[in-house]
Amino acid sequence: AVLMQFSLCYAMMPLLALFLGKAFNLEPAIIAGMVLVGSINGGQASNLCTYIAKGNVALSVLMTTATTLGAIFMTPILCKGL
């Protein structure tokens, strides 16, 4: 589950932002910002929503931690790819 969420966070979400930016013919700087914002995880808000919904909070915290730690090396990779 963690690997799937990590790959969706850093592959599908930035690609979706890139596609939408190109589809709406936006400036390259705006598209770059959309790609970076698209790869940001939910953070503590997602953990709170999981708790309120009586979901698996431990899994939510694990996924948030994985994507937060992954941001250390994934954000420069995404920036270089743009």
N, C-alpha and C positions, 0 to 999 in steps of 0.2 A: 504494500500500500504506500509505503514511504517513497520507494523508487518511482512509482507511477505518479504520485503527486509532485515529486521533484521534477520529473521530466515534463509534466504538464505545465508546471510553473515557469520553467525556463525554456520550453520549446513551443508549446501550443499557444500560450498567452502572448508571448512576443510576436509570434508569426501572425496571430489574429490581429494584433495591433498594427503590424506592418501592412497586412492586407487591407485593413480598413483605412489606414492612412493613404495608401496608394489608390484605393477605390474612390476616395473623396478628393484626390489630387491635392494633398496638403504639401506644405513646404518640407524639405528634408529635415530641418531642425525640429519641426513639430512631430514628424514621424519618429525621429530618434527619441524624443521625450515620451511619446506614446509607448514605444517598445520598452523603454526602461520602467515606466510606471506600470506597464502590463505585467512585468515580471516580479513586482513587489508582492510578497505574501500578505496574508490577512493580519498577521501579528496577533496582538493580545485581543483585539476585537473578535477575531474568529474563535479564540478560546472561550471568551465570555459567551458568545452566541451558542457555542457547543454546550456549555454548562447550562445555560437557560433552557436549551432544547432537550436537556437530559441525555446528551450524546456521550460518546467516548472521549472524555476530556484528556485522558492520558495520550491517546492517539493524536488528538489535535495538538497538544503541546509538543509531542515528538515531531510531527510534521512541520510545525512552525519553527522548531529548533533546527531541523534539517535544512529547510529552505533559507533560514537566516544565516546559518553557517555557510551554506552554499553560495550565498550572495557575495561572500568575500572574493571568490574566484570567478563566479558566473557573471557578475556585473562588468568587470573589465573585458571578459570574453565577448559579451554582447556589444559593448561599446566598440571594441575593435572590429567586430563583424559589420557594424553599421558603416 
